[in-house]
Amino acid sequence: MTSYIIRRLLLIVPTVFVALSFLFFIFFLLPGDPARLIAGGAERNVDPGVLERVEARYGFDDPILTQFADYWERTVQWDLGESFLTNRGVNDILGDKAVASLRLAIWAIIIEIIVGIAVGLLSAIRRYSLSDRITTILTAAASAIPVFVLGFVLQYIFAVQPNKWDWPEWARLRTSGIGPDSWTFFFIPTGEQWRYLILPAITLASVTTALLARMTRGSMLEVLRADYMRTAKSKGLGERDVVLRHGLRNAMLPVVTLIGLDFGTAIGAAVLTEFTFNWPGLGSEIVTSVQQRDLPVLLGLTLAVVLAYALVNLVVDVSYAWFDPRIRLGKGEHA
């Protein structure tokens, strides 16, 4: 197991290198001059002397390979540079945005796990029943509804209408921003914070919860038909023990894989949800950095997302050995 984890950690290095190198070179192929943007904007006439000083300060007058080497020399020391436009350190920006994204992602995954697994499990146990058919229709609909559309609908139902009909203050949810930013144990909202969190968390979790429910249902149906399940029933075990102790655990491998991928996606790719609710996270900041040609911010935040994705996938792979003891990681043997 230890050797497997070490190998997987070492594989993160080329993954990060390829991803960031690709973005670095693509940046210089995009239309527009970043030096001119920094000096005053692409639509303005910039003094040539100012433009030269900007190019010298940020190294734009160096050959691209020299800039590439300088970038990696700083990055390996975790010096992610400063924003071209605000001069704020990328490390500081990353600290603010990553924390906001991580908190939102944690609650989206909590909703996904609780609702998705419960719905999928009940649907598999009661397959072809009316509740199963209703669940299938609802999950298919949830998967098809665009995230931003669902976000606007939730805002209208749970925020606009309560104000229109003069609901009690405690029942009025918030639709924009992160609010008082009040938390305990890092991710548990306190005071008014839950009003700002609940709608974006539900929106972010909607599509993945529907997919997880369908995945859990399919995996459980396959497990319920297995010989060892019939053997467990023949030994006199109750339906609950058979399903929860023998069935659910063996059905978890594809489910855990999906949860891991969803968590990595929720951290860095929740762009639509963050824009809809004005949540100051990584996804929306990455999009903004692309629009503004802010290379240090783009590369720094992308580095964090790639690392998060790689580490989450590592945790998912290691968890396979717990869900299925037949798997022996690190020895090249997979049952």
Residue, then its C-alpha position, 0 to 999 in steps of 0.5 A: m500500500t505504501s509503495y502504491i501511494i508513493r507512486r501515485l504521489l510521484l505521478i502528480v508531478p508530471t500531471v501538474f507540469v503538463a497541465l500548467s505548461f499547456l496553459f502557459f503556452i496557450f496564454f501567449l497564443l491568445p489575441g491581445d497584448p498582456a503588457r498593453l492591458i497592464a499599462g492601461g487597457a487594450e482600447r487606449n493609446v499607451d505611451p511606448g515608454v510605459l509599455e517598455r517598462v511594463e514589459a521589462r518588469y514582467g519579463f515579457d521582453d524575454p524569450i518565451l522559453t526564458q519566461f517559462a523557465d523563470y515561472w517554474e523556478r518560482t513555482v517550485q518554491w511556491d512563489l506564485g507571483e502577483s496579479f498583473l492587474t491588482n498587484r495582489g499576491v496570488n498566494d493570498i488570492l488562492g487562500d481566499k478563493a480556495v477556502a470559499s470553494l472548499r466549503l461550498a464543495i464540502w456541503a454539496i458533496i454532503i448533500e450528494i452523498i446523503v440524498g443520492i445514496a439514499v434515493g438510489l438504495l431505496s429505488a433499487i430495493r423497490r425496483y419497478s415500483l411507483s416510487d422507483r419510476i418517479t425517482t427515475i423521472l426526477t433524476a433524469a430531469a435533474s440531470a438535464i436541467p442546466v445548473f444556472v437555470l436551477g439556481f435562478v429558479l431556487q432564488y425566485i422560489f426561496a428568496v424572491q417570493p418569501n420577500k414578496w409574501d412577507w415571510p418571517e425573516w428566518a425563512r428568507l434565504r439569501t441569493s448573492g455573496i458569501g454573507p458574514d463568512s461565519w464558520t465553526f470547525f472550518f465548514i459548519p455555518t454559524g449565525e446567518q451564514w446558512r442562509y447564504l450557503i444553502l441555495p448554492a450548495i443545493t444547486l451545485a449538488s443537483v446534477t451530481t446527486a441525480l447521477l449518484a442516485r442512478m449510479t447507486r441504483g444500478s450498482m445495487l441492482e447488480v449486487l442484489r443479483a449476486d450469489y453471495m446475497r442469496t447465500a446471506k438470505s438463506k442463512g437467515l439474515g434479515e433484509r436490512d442486514v443483507v442490504l446494508r452489511h453485504g449489499l451496500r458496501n459491495a456496491m460502493l466502488p463505482v459510487v465512491t469513484l463518482i463522489g471523488l470526481d464530483f468533489g474535485t469538480a466541485i472545488g474548481a469547476a463550479v463556475l456557473t453556480e459561483f456566478t449565479f450566486n456571486w460566490p467568491g470561489l476558484g471557478s469564477e476567479i479562474v474565468t475572470s483571470v482568463q478574461q483579463r489575461d491575468l496569467p499568474v492568477l490563472l496558473g496559480l489557481t489552476l495549480a491548486v485545482v489540479l493538485a486537489y483533483a489528483l489528491v482526491n483521486l488518490v484518496v478514492d483509489v486507496s479507499y477501494a481496499w477498504f470497501d473491497p478487501r480483495i483489492r491489494l494495492g501496490k502489488g499489482e494484483h486486482a481481484 
